[in-house]
């Protein structure tokens, strides 16, 4: 059975279109199959509400008198991009305030604009014959500017990985705070309500598709950046009138010790044009999968620990190596349901009609990594592999002798199987001698900051600085000692670069 978008819109005009949310469609397909569902349902509404860092807004301030060609501009001390024309600027969601840091950023400016708050605009320029002014400071609201257009390069990931952390320290990422030793799992996305999961073949979603965006009507105008449909990680570029939007569905936010972002509410109505689309809109959380990924490894291709379903993630716990880890969502399922319900209501009240895409989005595009022309050093390239070690039962005297003979500052302590159990430094030994300690077990540090061979040197250098230490043992996934990396090794690297 086939239906056209025009036919479905005519049913909407007559008031007899059958519109259901994506969660309701799951049950309909389960009960009646895709054939029965395609015959019964005309439109399936979707929704998602989560952090979408690749978002921002184009603003036009109008010309001052005398006029200025803005070279740099700040909105509430958040710098915006001005490399176009004279009084246009793009405020990005993740740009930080120069005075408030992580507390306030571009996403907050956008929310404040929507709320009708006054925004302090400060601009500087080099001055020209036709734009003689070199600086200006003023206060505006959304009613004072000409255009305020939400224009988001990458929104609504079809799915995103779930995150956890294998390291022995808490880390702060765009996936939130991740506790040590797989202490928690975070994820994003609405699963069965996720817009791009409902039409993964892009039969109905494309350039020109009308959508719910930030509480108003918006449009898809291109594939999103990093669009990777072959890996079920498609994205969309979206655009809409910021002045019509609602701060309930566009919220500035701070991700602890990472940066600022913008939470975006987005929903796409899926016209049920055939049985294939009916089938994909009926996919449940049990059948939507993503990868549980180790963010403790700061690499482009992070280790995948296992595959998980959205049903597992939404249950609040996931098993990792036989241990249950608590799960939390970075997006709001409640708000996603609200968006799907609003779209359903708009269509039912004839306030929202479907649009036929002028062009489908690509389905075979591959996301390429950045081209790099210089080699990046990793721990394995600099670490010392032939490491002198000791046992917890060894004497302080024997350790003091090792430090004196070898002239280094770090002595890893291992057990009989070669697993790292602690570390002592030359300072620890000096204190031990002065206080009459006898065994290394009395002075060793057991909460050891470590590194792995595949970590970039830059990441480990930050760790040394963060904890005020001068060396880290290098271990494998089993905790077995593989080497050691010290600040002296890093100094040699920097010295080599200078030469």
N, C-alpha and C positions, 0 to 999 in steps of 0.2 A: 504494500500500500504506500503510495506517494502523495504528499501534500506540498503545495508551494507556500512560500512565505506570504504571498499575496492572498491566497485562500485563507490562511490562518488569520491574517489581519482583517479580512472580511468577517470572519467569525467573531473576532474581538469587537468590531463595530456593531455587529448584531447583538452582542452580549451573550452569545452561546458558546464561546470558546472554553474549553476545559483546561484550566491552568492549575498545576500542582507544583509543590516544591520538590527539590531533588531527593530529599529524604522520603517524601511521600511516594515518589516514583519508584524508589527501591522496592517498596512493598507491592506496588501495582505490578511491576515486572515479575516479582517473585510469585505473585498470585495468578497473573494472566499470561505471562510470557511476553516476549517483545512484540509478537504479532498483535495480541489483544491490547497491549499497552499503546501501540502505535495507532490503533483504531480509536481508542478511547481518549487519549490525551493529545492536546494541541501544543502546549508550551510547558516546559519545565524551568523553574526559576532556581538560581544558584546564589551563593553568597560566600564571601570570605572577608575577614577583618584582621589584618595583621600588619606587622612592621614591613614597610616597603621602602627601603633606603633609597632606591633609585627613583626618587620622586622630586618634584619641585614645581615652581610656578613662574611664568613669564608675566612681568609687570610693565606697564607703560605709565610714566608719571606725568606726561605732558611737558611742555616747554616753559621754563622760567623766563623772567624778564629782568635783566638781560639774560639771554640763553646760555646754557652750559652743555658741553659734550662730556658726559660723565665718563671719566677714565676709571675711577674706582667709586663704589657706592656701598654703604653699610645700612642695614635695616636693623634697628635695635642692636647695633654693634656686631651684627652678623654680615659678613661680606657677601655680596652677590656678584654674579658674573656680568660684565658690561661690555664685552667685546663685540657688540652689535649696535649700530646706529648711535643716537645721542642720549636718549632718555628711556631706553629699554633695558631691562635687567632680568636675570634669571636667578632666583633664590633656590638653592639646593637644600634638600631636607637634612643632609648630614653636615652641612657647614656649621662650624662651632662659633659661638660668640667669642669675640676677642677679649671680653672682660669677665664673662661668666663661665667660660669653658664648657664642660660636659653638662652643666646645669641648663643651658639654653642654646638652641641652634635654629637652623632654617625651618625645621618642622614646626617648632614653636611659633616662629614668625608667621607661618602660613595659618596656623590655628588662630593666632591672635587677629590676623586680618579678617578671617571668617567671622569671628566673634564681634567685629566692629570696633576693636580696640585701636587706639592711636599708635602709630608706628613712627619712631624717629628715623628720618632719612637724612643721611649725611653723605655728601659726594665731593670728590675733588677732580680736578681736570688740569690739563696743561695749557688750555686757552688757545683759541684760534681767532682769525679775523671775524668769522661768522658766529663763533661761539666764544665770546671773550671772557666769560665768567670762569673763575678758577676754583671756586668752592661754594657750597650751599649747605644749609641745614634747615630742615623743616619738619613738620609733623603731618602725617596723612592717615586717613582711614580708607577702607575699600571703596567708599563713595567718592573719594577725592581723586582716584586714579582712573585712567581710561579703561584699560584692559587688565584683568587679573585672570590668567588662564592656567589652570592646573595642567601640567604637561609632563607626564611621567614616562621616562624611557623604558622602565622595566617593572611591570606589575604582575601579580596573580600567577606566580609560579605554579605550574601544573601540580607539582609536588616538590617538597624540599626534604633534604636528609634530616634524620634525627641525630642528635649530638650527645656524646658522652666524653669522658676524660680519663685516660689511663694513667696520667701523671700522678705523682705523689704530692701535688700542690693544686690549690684552687686556681682556675684560669677564668678570665673574663673575655667573652667573645660576643659576636653579633647573635649567637644562639643563646645568649644569657650567661649566667654564672654556672660553671660546671665544676662540681665538687671532685676531690681527688679519688683515684682508684675506683672509677665507675660508680661514684656516689650518687649520681642522678642522671636523668635523661631529659632533654628538652626537644621539642619539635614545633613545627609551624604548619599552618594549613588547616582546612576544614574537612578534609577527607571526602565523604560522600556528597558534601555540598560544594566542593571545590569546582569553580567554573570550567577550567580547562580539562578536568578529569571527565566531565560529562560529555565532551565532544573532542576526544583526543585526536581524531582524524581531521578536525577543522572543516567539517562539512557545512556547518552553519556559522562558524565564528571566523571573521576575517576583517579586512579593511572596510571600515564604514559600519560595523556592527554597533548598534545603539545599546548602551549599558547603563547600569546604576553605578555612579561614581561619586563618592563623597556626599551622598544624600541628594544628588541631582542627576539629571540625565547627561551622559557623556558618550564618548565614542572610542572605538579602537581605530588607530590610524596607521599602525604598522605592526610587524612582529616586534616583540620586545628584544632588547639587547640580551645577549647570552641565550637566545632562543635555541633550545636543544631538544626538539620533539622526538628524535630517535632514542633519547634516554628518558622519555616521559617527563621532560623538564622544559616544556614550552613556556613562553612568556609573551606578554602583549604590551605595546605602547598605548597609552591612554591619554585622552584630552577632554577637558570640560571647563565650563564657566565657573571659576572659583567663587564669584560673587553670589552664585545661587546655592552654594553648598552649605552643609550643616556640620558644625564642629563635633557633633556626635559621631560622625563617620570620617572625620579627618582630625587626628590628634597627634600633636607633637609629643615626643617621648624621649627619655634618656635611658640608654642601656648601660648599666653600671660598668664604669671603667672601660667602656668601649667608645661611646659617642652618642650622637643624637640621631633620631630617625623620625619618620612620619607613619603613623598607623592609618591605613587607607581602607575604607569600606568599599567593596566592589562586588557587583553581581551581574551575571549575564543571563538573559532569557534564551533558552534553547528551543527553537521550533522543532517539533517532532515531524520531520519531513519524510521519514521512512523508518523501517524496522531496525536498521543499523543504529540510527541515532537513539531510538527507543531503548535498544539494548545497552548502549554505553551510558545513557542517563540513568539506567537502573543499577549500575555497579555499586556495590555496598562497601562499607568500611572493611569488611573481611577480605575483600578482593583488591583493595588498593594498598600497594606495598611501597615501602621506601627503604633506604639503607640506613642502618644504625652505624654511625661513623665516629671514629676516634679523633676528636679535636685536640687531644693531647699531643698529637704529632703535627707540628706547624708546617705542613707541606700542601702543595696544590692537590695532589692525590692522596687524601688521608686514608688510613686503613679502614676497610669495611668489616665490622665485627659480625654482622648478620643482617638478614632481611627481616623487617617487621611490618605488620599490617597496621592500618590506622585504627582498627578495632582494638589491637593490643595497646597502642599508644593512648587511646581514649580511656582505656580501663584504669590507667593510673600507675601501671607497673609493667616492667619489661624484664625478662630474664637475661642476664649476662653471665656466662660461665657458671651457671647453676645458682646464681644469686639474684634475688629480685631487687631491681633498682627502681626508685620512685620516678614517675614521669610527670612533667608539667608542660603545659602548652604556652607558647609565646603569643598565640593569637586567641581571639575570643570566639568560641563556638556559639555562644549566646547571641553575640552581635551578628555573626554570619547567618544564623537562623532568622534573625530580625530582618536582615537585608533581603533574604529570599522571600519572606512574608510580605515585605513592602512592595517588592517587584510584582508579586502575585496580586496584591491589592491594586496597584497602579494599572495593571493590565485589565483586571476585572472591572475597574471603574473607567476604562477607556482613556486613561491619561498617558498610556505608554503603548506605542505600537512597535512592532518588530521592523528591523531594516535588513534588506538583502545585501550582503557584502558585495562590494564591487570587485573584490579579488580575494581568493582564499590565502591563508597564511601557509608558508612552506611547511612540508611535513618531513623533508629529508635533510634539513640543514644540520650541520655538525658544528658544535662550539669549539673553536680553536684556542689553545693557550697563547699567552703572550710570547712573541719572538724575543729571545734573549741572545745578545751578542758577546756577553762576558760570562765566564764561569762563576757559579756561586759556590763558595767553600762550605763544606759540611763537616760535621764533627769527625767523621771517619778520616777526613783528609789531614787533620791536624793532631788528633789525639795520640798519646803515647800508649802503645799496645803492651809493651813489656813492662808491666807494673809490679813494683815491689809491694807485697801485701803482708799482713800479719793476722793472727788468730786472736779472739777475745781473751784466751787464756795466756797469751804471751805476756812477758814481763815489761814493765815500764823501762827497765834498764836496757833490754834488747831493742826496744823501739827507739830509745835515745841514741843508741849506737848506730842504728840505721839512718836516722836523721843526720847524724854527724858525718857519716861516711858518704852518703848519697847527696847531701846538700839539696834536699827538697823539703816541701812544707806539708805534704799531704800523704797519709798512710791509710789506704783502704783496709778495712777489716772484713774478712770473709769467713764463712763456715767451711766445713769439710767438703761440701759440694761445690764450692766456688761461688756461692751466692753472697752478695754484699749484705752485711749486717750492720755496718757502721763505718765511721771514719774518725781518725785522730789527726790533729795538726801538731806542728812543732811547738806551738804555744800551749796546747793541751799537755804535752809532755813536760814542758818547763814548769807548768803549774803543778803537775803530778809529782815531779821530783821535789818541789818545794813543800808539798803538803804530805809527803810520805806515802803516796799511793803505790801499790805494788803491781797490779794487773791492768791491762788495757781495758778490760771489761768495766773497770771502775771509772774510766774517763771518756770512753768513746761516745760519740754522738750517733744515736740510732736513727734520728729523723733526718735522713740524708737527702740533700738536693742532688738530683742526678740528671744525666742527659742520655740520649740514645745516639747511635752512630748516624742515623739518617736525618738528624736535626740540622738546620742551617746554623752556621756559626753565629750569625746575628741574633738569633733567638736565645742561644745559650749565653751570649755576652750580656743581653738584657737581664737574664736570670742572675748572673753573677753580680751585676750592679744592684738589682732589686734586693738581694739578700745580704749584700756586703761581704761576699765570700770570694776567694781567689782561685777556686778550683772545684770541679765536679767529677765524680766517678762516672764512667760510661757503662751502662748496663744494657742487657737485652730484655726481651719480653718476660723472661723467667726470673729476672733480677740477678742474673749471673754477671760478674764483673768482666768487662771487655777491654777496658782501658781507662785513661784519665785525661782530662783536658784542664789546663790551668791558664791563668791570666798571662803567664810567660809565653805560652803557645800563641795566644791572641796577639801579644806584642810583636812576636816574630812575623805574624801575618801582616800586621799594619806596617811594620818596618819594610817588608817586602813590597807592599803596595806603593810606599813613598819612593822607593828606589825606581 
